[in-house]
Amino acid sequence: MQHGRRKLSHDEISSEQKSLDREKAAKALKLMHDVLEARKTCEEMTPEVNGLTMKALQINPEVATIWNFRRDLLSRLPTSLRVPALEKELELLNMATKLITKSYCVWHQRRWVVDELLDLLSTNSPVDEGSSEQQTPERLIASELSVIDKLLSYDGRNFHVWNYRAFLLSHPAYKGDKTKLDRETSQRLIDQNFSNYSAWHLRSTLKDLDVHEELDLVRQAYYTEPNDQSVWQYHNWLTIAAMGEHKPGDEYTSEQVGILRDELTSVEELLQVEADAKYALLTKAKILRALDEESSKDEIRDIFLKLEEVDPVRKGFYRDWLLAK
């Protein structure tokens, strides 16, 4: 099962499709053989080698050997020709990304190409007439971030895309407001899909968050999806962050107690509608334990006993919480 689509078994594939697959595999094998033969003697990016390797990658972009071959040849180009050649390589990578969005070698090649381009553009190296003379490091990064936004709209948890995004924003050539962009990106992806661990994680890295605004955002999420683990993980992190460093015996400030009581009320309201929502039950028990009131001890015990019933797979986990001091 991948993204809600079941992979067909061998018997479910039509004979016509099997024949097409065999033809495609034979063609890819022949092209791969030709590429390997060319690699033995070729020392520069000729039109023939360029076309040959491009054809092979159009059939199967997940062949690291071919990308390595192209990278080696691109590295040997004169500086004046490298920018236009690297820009063409980005076009090829866009094609490859449309075929497969989760490929280590494709994203490795893209990172190398963009890193090389940014270095060349930043040093104002002379470029060939075939290059985009108006290209700048800022425009290149903006263009790549636009690609990233589109890919994340299709799959908001693609870690290849997230890693590449982090590379772009950490590059010295990026001059924008990273915090502002992270805030906007995480908000957009959360609005699109509450169940996005990556977006919630990105939000947890932001500085100077307004705790009350964030708790309002989380409430909207868990009222909509009360059994979504990603939402409750962020809620747990947010609550801990709001409480600050707290040692046994320390007292919370009146503001911190107010936050805990507000969250307790909100979770209790949810439980009136979703009585068996395990994450809400666990959160309520944690808040009651944090408030550390003698009158709540029996209620905390009852919550963990109920959790053992509604979520028996994690019975041992709840038992450990129940016995913890």
Helices and strands as residue ranges (DSSP letters): G 10-12, H 15-41, H 47-59, H 64-75, H 79-99, H 104-122, H 137-154, H 159-170, H 178-192, H 197-204, H 211-224, H 229-243, H 254-273, H 278-291, G 294-296, H 297-310, G 312-314, H 315-323
